[in-house]
Amino acid sequence: MKIQLVSWIFYLTLFLNNFLYSQSINELDSLLKLIDDQKIDTNQLNINRAIGDYYFNINTQKAIVYFEAAKKLSENLNRTDDLASNLYSIGSSYLNIGKFDSALEYYLNACRIYEQKGHKRRLTKAYIDIAYLYSESNNFPKGRLYFDKAKILINDLQDTVELRYYYSELGNFYFKQEQIDSAILCIKESINLSKILGEHDLIIGGNVNIGLLYKKKGNYDLALLYMNGALAEYKKNKNNPTELGVVYNNLGSIYAAQKKYKEAEIAFFKSLEYVNSIDAKFVVLENYQNLMDLYEQMKDYKSQSIYLKKYYQLKDSIYAIDKLNELNQLESEYQLEKKNSEILKKDKAFIKSNSQRNIFILIAFSILLALALLFLFYKKLQSKNHIVEQQKEELLTLNHVKDRLFSIISHDLRNPLVTLKSYLLLSDSESISADKKLLFKNQTISAVAQTGDLLDNLLTWANLQIKNTSSNIVPVSIQECVSDVVSVIDYQAKQKDIQIIQKVEPLIIPANMDILSIALRNLITNAIKFSFKNSDIIIETVQENNHTLMVVEDHGIGISNEKLELIQKDHNESTPGTNGERGSGLGLYLVKEMLKKINAQLQVESTLGKGSKFIIKIPS
């Protein structure tokens, strides 16, 4: 807010500006030295802005010059955030000197950047300042409009700090329109938010403001209540002489309005006691004026005369200090003007340096672009090499498949056919005994059965290699699946007097009936092949960690560790069974590949000489 609601803040600000002026001169000298030393870059921008901040409260026109210089540097350096900040500061400067049209123009330009960048918090502050600007022009409907815009953003941000600031400024807006009750409500809301934020000073200051608002309304009892409350808080938490002096001065003015002259006199003297100790001249001056008015009301003209004299003596003294400050300011301005000519020279050097830098950046960018293109070419070449390697691996795999296929066709299919042919030739021979004929017959039946199994596996394997499609997974009864498979291959077990024991629970699992049947048939056939005569094969189910395990266990010759490693690597070769049965070496590989289609796994556990367990692990 550019014009304060109540007098105590005004006098406190005047005192602080006067107290810090000599320090500000020293800071300005430092900035002048820096502006001479720094290159024309972001540091130069920040220095110009700092000088503008220095002049903001003592020479606003001069502040505008340096904010404009900072704005120009922001545009040259393409720093949009700094540009918006300088536009905002120029708007505030014009507002300070009452040029409302110029202030509005700069505020709106800053708002456009804040909107583009999504700086909602800064935009909120700008909207509130525009609302204040309109209220100073007595255009209260427009001011209300911008307060409403700010409130929408605050609700979106859920920002308690901005909400507290909003209510504080809205209170001033209502005060300007003489809507004292509304102003009090807003200040109270601001105090409540300050309590949430733990802003103790703002809570006390808010109570002082409410006290003065009640005084303006003529409700002196409430005015005293709030002012005394603020006084107690100051004494308890801060005990700052300037703030205590201001509060006592306001208390005196309330007592005077009530015609409680003695209490008013005591309060004014108490205020002077505090502020004289720190030479707060503007607050002292206010007390002298209030005592003059008080003694006039009391018709104590002698005392009035004393404080009238003191008032003008102090006022003249302050005027002399102001003149000295003006001289110091003129000296500073002279120094700054000297630096301005040097800045123009540096501008030219900066442009030259900037051009050289741009050429260097262009060369560096060209080199980087060339390196990037080389890198992309290398990556593309590497990718193609990787594809070639993959294709090579696939060709080797296909070649291995082809060799295995021809081996199976030339050997495993040819031998059973030779056996069948021999049996047919010998079946009519009268020189061969009936026992031998029965033996040949059984061998032939076994060979044909093995050939049928082999053809089934070959067809299934070929489909997997060619189609490579997913299988339908449906609810499958394990008990039914096992029973069907065992009924088909039971004759093979009987040829070796092997008993197949089923310990299968009536479970329903998600699977594919065909795939599960082929896998079970291969595992059970394999178990028969490597089991001794008169032994058992056990098929059972186990529930384990959301999985169903289908176990095919035999008590045959078992598998060595070397063979197990080959099985895990899909390099299994055919091994003769306990009765010399032959195989293709395709069965276990086929089982593993097919089980992947139904999200299942094959696990093998074996001890050489004791038997093996083949486990199908299926998600339940």
FENJO-V515197 format. One line per field, one symbol per residue. burial: b if it has 16 or more other ideal C-beta (glycine too) atoms within 10 Angstrom, else e. Layout:
BEGIN
burial: ???
END
This chain:
BEGIN
burial: eeeebbebeebbebbeebeebeebbeebeebbeebeeeebeeebbbbbbbbbbbbbbeebebbbbbbbbbbebbeebeeeebbbbbbbbbbbbbbbeeeeebbbebbebbbebbeeeebbebbbbbbbbbbbbbbbeeebeebbebbebbbebbeeeebeebbbbbbbbbbbbbbbeeebeebbbbbebbbebbeeeebeebbbbbbbbbbbbbbeeeebeebbebbebbbebbeeeeebbbbbbbbbbbbbbbbbeeebbebbbebbebbbebbeeeebbbbbbbbbbbbbebbeebeeeeebeebbebbeebeeebeeeeeebeeebeebeeebeebeeebeebeeebeeeeeeeeeeeeeeeeeeeeeeeeeeeeeeeeeeeeeeeeeeeeeeeeeeeeebbeebeeebeeebeebbeebeeeeeeeeeeeeeeeebeebbebbebbbebbeebbebbeeeeeeeeeeeeeebbbeebbeebbeebeebbeebebebeeebeeeebebbbebbbbbbbbbbbbbbbbbeeebebbbebeeeeeebbbbbbbbbbbbeeebbebbeeeebebeebeeebbbbbbbbbbbbbbbebbebebebebeeeebbbbbbbbee
END
